Amino acid sequence: MDGVLLGNRTDSDPALTVRLAVLADELGYREIWLGESTGHDAFALAVAVAAAAGDLPGACADAEAAGRPPGAGPATADEIRRATPEPRNRAALTLGPLPALVRDPVTAARGAASVAALTGRDIGLALTASTGLVVVDWHGRPRTDPATALAETLTVLGPLTRNEPISFQGVSVRSRGFRARLEPSEASLTVLAFGLEASEVAVGRADRVAVPLATVEHAARIKARLALTADRLHRSVPRLAVFLPTVVDPDQQALDWIRRSLLPYLDADGFGRMFAEAGHGELVDLARGGAHERSLLAAMPEDVLRSIAAFGDLNQVCSAFEDYRQAGVDEIVMLPENHEPGVIEHTIRALAK
């Protein structure tokens, strides 16, 4: 399985997220995304996941365990790293999506380098323009031109993750003179994008674009626009990932959970248009008219869920994944969201086979 996104909900339990992430790691998932919202910090959670998986050199932190004679003083980071056995399963850890207008490039690069040094894993950073609620209300930052701020952040962040000197004066982002003391994280960079503008920002600046919610048709449009933009700029085409709500062998409660998770998107710009294009215009009109949550849930047919999620038995879920791959999606990042941890664990285990 390509990847799994955990810990991105407002009600995420960090201890449960760590347990599920370690499970995915042990089962051979290639990438574990660690989101953040109103609870934990993604960088702290990444270190906790590595610690639970046995990656951290805590047992070798004294001089004797690191192979130094008594009285030689504390072991250096390099000595501890050499004394630490290589872990058997090493999924890459991608931190985010993180709001680019809040996590400035130096903070993000320093955090990635810290996680890389402590865990020894491949690290990724996923950035998003985020919302006015997060940027303006929570953090008190301006959000006047998100696309420009995202582009400028990526322009600065790339060199910083490679420990290259940077001097940049932009409209929203400025940085000069920072030099990291840690080894470079060489973090891969991902842009979370739904619309075409943010997707085009990624070309030449990021390794990958991730779409947070998409029908197969919308994913194909994003892929085509990325290819056109890359061709025009003579750059390589970023990889395309799609976040896909996923449940293997769901019960009715699991389907209702997906329904509730879709409610904020029905009347949102872009997302509402996508659902309307998929044949669900009446439901979008109902949401934009201010209908109560209960009415929207009752009016939401299963076809709406099937247009943006993968659920059913294992064959049905794998078939849904294949539809996205045929549309040009390079990586599936599953969102095993559910009210019941056992259902999430079942889905993670089933898709590792």
Backbone torsions as a table, in degrees:
resi	resn	phi	psi	omega
1	MET	NA	139.1	-176.5
2	ASP	-62.6	-60.6	-175.2
3	GLY	-162.9	166.9	178.6
4	VAL	-139.6	137.2	177.6
5	LEU	-102.2	125.0	-179.1
6	LEU	-130.1	153.7	172.7
7	GLY	76.5	18.8	-175.5
8	ASN	-95.5	-5.5	-177.3
9	ARG	-89.8	158.2	178.8
10	THR	-66.2	-25.2	-178.2
11	ASP	-103.2	20.0	-178.0
12	SER	-65.6	135.2	176.1
13	ASP	-93.2	115.6	-176.0
14	PRO	-60.7	-36.9	179.8
15	ALA	-65.2	-41.3	177.4
16	LEU	-66.8	-40.7	179.1
17	THR	-60.2	-42.3	177.6
18	VAL	-61.8	-44.6	-178.4
19	ARG	-62.6	-43.1	-179.5
20	LEU	-69.1	-37.2	178.7
21	ALA	-64.8	-41.8	178.2
22	VAL	-64.3	-37.6	176.8
23	LEU	-61.3	-48.2	179.3
24	ALA	-61.3	-38.4	178.3
25	ASP	-62.6	-46.7	-178.8
26	GLU	-65.7	-29.2	-177.9
27	LEU	-86.0	-1.7	173.4
28	GLY	94.5	16.0	174.5
29	TYR	-61.6	140.3	-175.2
30	ARG	-76.9	-27.3	-175.0
31	GLU	-148.5	137.5	175.6
32	ILE	-119.4	117.7	176.1
33	TRP	-90.5	134.0	179.0
34	LEU	-120.5	105.2	-178.7
35	GLY	-86.5	179.0	175.9
36	GLU	-150.3	151.8	178.9
37	SER	-143.7	-105.5	-179.6
38	THR	-102.8	5.8	-178.1
39	GLY	-109.3	-107.5	-174.0
40	HIS	-73.8	169.4	172.4
41	ASP	-97.5	134.3	-174.2
42	ALA	-63.5	-36.9	-178.6
43	PHE	-68.1	-42.5	177.3
44	ALA	-64.0	-39.6	-179.5
45	LEU	-65.1	-37.4	179.4
46	ALA	-61.5	-41.7	178.5
47	VAL	-67.2	-37.8	178.2
48	ALA	-64.1	-38.7	177.9
49	VAL	-63.3	-46.7	179.7
50	ALA	-63.0	-38.7	178.5
51	ALA	-63.6	-44.4	-179.9
52	ALA	-65.8	-28.0	178.9
53	ALA	-84.5	-2.3	177.9
54	GLY	85.1	20.1	-177.0
55	ASP	-85.9	-27.6	-173.2
56	LEU	-76.3	144.7	-175.9
57	PRO	-85.1	38.7	-177.1
58	GLY	-61.2	-37.8	-178.5
59	ALA	-73.0	-12.1	-178.5
60	CYS	-111.3	17.5	-170.5
61	ALA	-75.6	-16.3	178.7
62	ASP	-93.1	165.0	-172.6
63	ALA	-62.8	-39.2	-176.1
64	GLU	-66.0	-43.5	-178.3
65	ALA	-67.1	-26.6	179.4
66	ALA	-86.6	7.4	175.4
67	GLY	86.2	20.0	-179.9
68	ARG	-106.5	150.7	-179.2
69	PRO	-69.3	154.0	176.8
70	PRO	-56.4	140.9	178.8
71	GLY	84.9	2.4	-177.0
72	ALA	-82.9	-5.2	179.9
73	GLY	91.6	179.5	-176.4
74	PRO	-62.9	145.0	176.2
75	ALA	-71.3	147.3	176.2
76	THR	-78.6	166.1	179.3
77	ALA	-61.1	-39.5	179.6
78	ASP	-65.2	-39.3	179.5
79	GLU	-66.5	-41.5	177.8
80	ILE	-63.1	-42.7	-178.2
81	ARG	-63.5	-41.6	180.0
82	ARG	-67.3	-29.3	-178.2
83	ALA	-84.2	-7.2	-177.0
84	THR	-92.8	126.3	179.7
85	PRO	-66.4	147.4	178.1
86	GLU	-67.5	131.6	177.8
87	PRO	-69.2	152.4	-176.1
88	ARG	-74.3	-37.5	-178.1
89	ASN	-120.5	127.2	-173.8
90	ARG	-135.1	77.9	172.3
91	ALA	-67.6	142.9	172.5
92	ALA	-65.8	147.6	178.6
93	LEU	-110.7	116.8	177.0
94	THR	-106.4	124.0	-175.9
95	LEU	-95.1	120.2	179.3
96	GLY	127.8	-173.4	15.1
97	PRO	-67.5	135.7	178.7
98	LEU	-111.7	139.4	178.7
99	PRO	-70.5	116.7	-175.9
100	ALA	-63.7	-27.6	-178.6
101	LEU	-80.9	-3.9	179.7
102	VAL	-114.9	-47.4	177.0
103	ARG	-84.7	96.4	-178.5
104	ASP	-67.3	162.8	-173.5
105	PRO	-58.4	-40.2	-179.4
106	VAL	-65.4	-45.1	179.3
107	THR	-60.1	-44.2	-179.0
108	ALA	-67.0	-44.2	-178.5
109	ALA	-66.4	-41.6	178.9
110	ARG	-64.6	-41.6	177.8
111	GLY	-63.8	-41.7	179.1
112	ALA	-64.2	-41.6	179.0
113	ALA	-64.3	-37.5	178.6
114	SER	-64.7	-46.1	179.9
115	VAL	-64.9	-41.5	178.9
116	ALA	-62.6	-43.1	-179.4
117	ALA	-66.2	-37.8	-176.9
118	LEU	-78.4	-32.4	-172.7
119	THR	-104.8	-23.2	-176.5
120	GLY	71.9	13.2	-176.7
121	ARG	-99.1	161.8	168.8
122	ASP	-67.6	137.0	-174.3
123	ILE	-120.7	145.2	172.7
124	GLY	-129.4	153.7	173.9
125	LEU	-123.0	127.3	177.4
126	ALA	-112.6	127.3	-175.4
127	LEU	-117.5	147.6	177.2
128	THR	-139.6	153.3	174.4
129	ALA	-69.0	-22.7	178.7
130	SER	62.9	-166.9	-173.5
131	THR	-114.9	166.8	175.9
132	GLY	-62.3	-33.8	178.6
133	LEU	-58.4	-49.0	-177.0
134	VAL	-72.0	-48.9	-172.1
135	VAL	-75.4	-50.2	-172.8
136	VAL	-85.6	-52.3	-173.6
137	ASP	-73.9	-47.8	-176.7
138	TRP	-75.1	-45.1	-170.4
139	HIS	-106.8	-6.9	176.1
140	GLY	67.5	28.6	179.3
141	ARG	-104.0	152.5	175.9
142	PRO	-73.1	151.8	177.8
143	ARG	-136.7	59.7	-173.4
144	THR	-85.3	-34.5	-178.5
145	ASP	-142.0	78.9	-173.4
146	PRO	-58.9	-39.4	-176.8
147	ALA	-64.6	-42.7	178.7
148	THR	-65.0	-43.3	179.2
149	ALA	-62.2	-39.1	178.8
150	LEU	-65.9	-44.0	179.2
151	ALA	-62.4	-43.8	-179.0
152	GLU	-67.5	-38.9	177.7
153	THR	-60.1	-44.8	179.4
154	LEU	-65.4	-36.9	179.6
155	THR	-60.7	-38.1	-179.8
156	VAL	-83.8	-39.8	-172.5
157	LEU	-66.6	-38.7	-179.2
158	GLY	-53.8	-56.2	177.8
159	PRO	-60.1	-36.6	-178.3
160	LEU	-64.1	-35.9	179.1
161	THR	-70.9	-13.8	177.2
162	ARG	-105.9	7.3	-178.4
163	ASN	59.7	34.8	176.5
164	GLU	-94.0	144.6	178.4
165	PRO	-65.8	145.0	-178.2
166	ILE	-139.8	136.6	172.3
167	SER	-135.8	109.8	-171.9
168	PHE	-140.1	133.5	177.1
169	GLN	-128.1	102.7	-179.8
170	GLY	-111.4	-168.2	178.7
171	VAL	-74.8	-43.0	-175.9
172	SER	-112.8	-21.9	-173.6
173	VAL	-125.4	135.1	175.9
174	ARG	-137.6	140.1	177.6
175	SER	-158.5	137.9	178.6
176	ARG	-157.7	132.2	167.8
177	GLY	90.8	-5.5	-178.2
178	PHE	-75.6	130.0	174.1
179	ARG	-130.7	122.7	-176.7
180	ALA	-75.2	147.1	175.9
181	ARG	-91.7	-17.2	178.7
182	LEU	-88.8	165.4	173.7
183	GLU	-63.7	148.1	-179.6
184	PRO	-64.2	142.1	180.0
185	SER	-76.0	-24.1	-174.1
186	GLU	52.3	36.3	-175.2
187	ALA	-63.4	136.6	171.0
188	SER	-71.7	149.3	-176.7
189	LEU	-116.2	131.1	179.6
190	THR	-124.7	140.8	174.7
191	VAL	-109.0	125.6	173.8
192	LEU	-83.6	119.7	-174.0
193	ALA	-145.5	140.1	172.4
194	PHE	-110.6	-43.2	-178.3
195	GLY	-86.6	172.1	-176.3
196	LEU	-72.0	-34.9	-176.7
197	GLU	-62.0	-50.3	-179.8
198	ALA	-65.6	-32.6	178.3
199	SER	-64.7	-42.0	-179.0
200	GLU	-67.6	-29.1	177.0
201	VAL	-57.9	-33.1	-175.0
202	ALA	-70.3	-27.6	-175.1
203	VAL	-64.2	123.0	-179.1
204	GLY	83.8	-8.7	-178.5
205	ARG	-120.8	-24.6	-175.5
206	ALA	-131.2	161.2	179.5
207	ASP	-85.6	-21.5	-170.6
208	ARG	-155.9	150.5	170.5
209	VAL	-114.1	134.7	176.5
210	ALA	-119.2	128.0	179.5
211	VAL	-98.7	124.1	-172.3
212	PRO	-71.4	-23.3	-179.2
213	LEU	-163.8	125.6	-174.7
214	ALA	-157.5	141.1	166.0
215	THR	-74.7	165.5	177.6
216	VAL	-58.6	-40.4	-177.8
217	GLU	-66.2	-40.3	179.5
218	HIS	-67.5	-40.1	177.3
219	ALA	-60.1	-40.1	178.8
220	ALA	-64.1	-38.2	178.1
221	ARG	-64.9	-43.0	178.6
222	ILE	-61.3	-43.7	180.0
223	LYS	-60.7	-43.8	-179.5
224	ALA	-64.5	-41.5	180.0
225	ARG	-66.7	-38.5	176.7
226	LEU	-60.6	-42.6	-179.8
227	ALA	-64.6	-42.3	179.7
228	LEU	-64.3	-44.6	-179.6
229	THR	-64.7	-42.7	179.3
230	ALA	-62.9	-39.5	179.1
231	ASP	-65.4	-41.4	-179.6
232	ARG	-65.5	-37.1	-177.4
233	LEU	-93.0	-1.8	-178.3
234	HIS	58.8	44.8	177.6
235	ARG	-121.3	165.2	176.3
236	SER	-75.3	152.7	-178.9
237	VAL	-80.5	124.6	176.7
238	PRO	-62.6	149.5	173.3
239	ARG	-64.8	151.9	-179.6
240	LEU	-115.8	124.6	175.3
241	ALA	-117.3	151.9	177.0
242	VAL	-129.1	131.8	171.6
243	PHE	-79.5	126.6	-175.1
244	LEU	-129.7	110.9	172.6
245	PRO	-55.2	129.6	-170.3
246	THR	-139.3	132.6	173.1
247	VAL	-142.9	126.6	174.9
248	VAL	-94.9	130.0	-179.2
249	ASP	56.9	57.9	-175.8
250	PRO	-76.5	150.8	167.5
251	ASP	-99.0	-177.0	-177.1
252	GLN	-63.7	-35.9	178.5
253	GLN	-62.6	-37.2	179.2
254	ALA	-65.6	-41.2	178.2
255	LEU	-66.9	-39.7	178.0
256	ASP	-64.1	-32.8	177.7
257	TRP	-63.4	-43.7	177.2
258	ILE	-63.2	-41.9	178.4
259	ARG	-56.1	-48.0	-179.1
260	ARG	-63.7	-34.9	-179.3
261	SER	-68.0	-20.4	-179.1
262	LEU	-85.9	-16.5	-173.1
263	LEU	-53.8	-45.0	-177.9
264	PRO	-65.5	-17.8	-175.6
265	TYR	-89.1	-19.8	-170.9
266	LEU	-61.9	-37.8	-178.7
267	ASP	-107.8	11.6	178.9
268	ALA	-81.1	144.9	178.2
269	ASP	-56.7	138.4	179.1
270	GLY	85.2	-59.0	-179.6
271	PHE	-64.7	-44.8	178.9
272	GLY	-60.3	-41.0	177.9
273	ARG	-63.5	-39.1	178.3
274	MET	-62.3	-44.6	179.0
275	PHE	-64.9	-37.9	178.2
276	ALA	-64.1	-42.1	178.7
277	GLU	-64.6	-26.2	178.6
278	ALA	-83.4	4.4	175.9
279	GLY	98.1	15.6	-176.7
280	HIS	-118.0	37.6	-177.9
281	GLY	-61.3	-36.1	-179.4
282	GLU	-63.9	-39.3	178.6
283	LEU	-66.7	-40.2	177.9
284	VAL	-63.3	-44.0	178.3
285	ASP	-61.7	-38.2	178.4
286	LEU	-62.6	-43.2	179.4
287	ALA	-66.2	-42.7	-179.2
288	ARG	-70.4	-19.9	177.0
289	GLY	-84.4	0.6	175.7
290	GLY	87.3	22.5	-179.5
291	ALA	-60.8	149.1	179.6
292	HIS	-67.8	153.8	-179.7
293	GLU	-53.9	-42.5	-179.0
294	ARG	-61.7	-39.6	180.0
295	SER	-66.6	-39.5	179.5
296	LEU	-66.2	-41.9	178.8
297	LEU	-63.7	-40.4	-179.7
298	ALA	-68.4	-29.9	-177.1
299	ALA	-90.6	-0.9	-174.7
300	MET	-91.7	105.3	-179.0
301	PRO	-73.4	165.4	-179.6
302	GLU	-64.5	-25.4	178.9
303	ASP	-61.3	-31.1	177.4
304	VAL	-63.3	-44.8	179.7
305	LEU	-63.1	-42.9	-177.1
306	ARG	-66.1	-22.1	-178.3
307	SER	-74.3	-19.0	-176.6
308	ILE	-136.7	8.5	-176.5
309	ALA	-139.3	165.0	176.9
310	ALA	-121.5	116.3	179.4
311	PHE	-151.8	162.4	-175.9
312	GLY	124.2	-157.4	175.9
313	ASP	-75.3	176.6	-173.3
314	LEU	-60.6	-38.8	179.6
315	ASN	-64.4	-40.8	179.3
316	GLN	-65.3	-41.0	179.2
317	VAL	-65.1	-45.5	179.9
318	CYS	-64.5	-34.0	176.7
319	SER	-65.5	-40.0	176.9
320	ALA	-63.8	-42.1	176.7
321	PHE	-57.7	-43.3	-177.0
322	GLU	-65.1	-34.4	176.9
323	ASP	-58.6	-41.7	178.9
324	TYR	-69.2	-39.1	179.1
325	ARG	-64.5	-38.2	178.2
326	GLN	-65.4	-25.4	178.3
327	ALA	-83.0	-0.7	177.5
328	GLY	106.3	2.9	178.4
329	VAL	-73.2	129.8	-177.2
330	ASP	-86.6	-32.9	-174.9
331	GLU	-140.4	136.1	173.6
332	ILE	-100.5	124.3	174.2
333	VAL	-110.4	107.5	-174.7
334	MET	-83.2	143.7	174.2
335	LEU	-108.8	96.1	-177.7
336	PRO	-82.2	55.3	-173.8
337	GLU	-76.1	134.9	177.9
338	ASN	-167.0	162.0	178.3
339	HIS	-77.8	-17.4	-171.4
340	GLU	-117.8	116.5	-179.6
341	PRO	-55.1	-33.6	-179.9
342	GLY	-62.9	-35.2	178.5
343	VAL	-68.5	-40.9	178.1
344	ILE	-61.9	-46.7	-179.5
345	GLU	-62.4	-39.9	178.6
346	HIS	-61.1	-42.6	-179.9
347	THR	-65.6	-44.0	179.0
348	ILE	-61.3	-43.6	-179.9
349	ARG	-66.8	-42.8	-175.7
350	ALA	-63.8	-38.8	-175.6
351	LEU	-83.9	-4.4	174.9
352	ALA	-83.2	-12.4	-175.6
353	LYS	-78.4	NA	NA
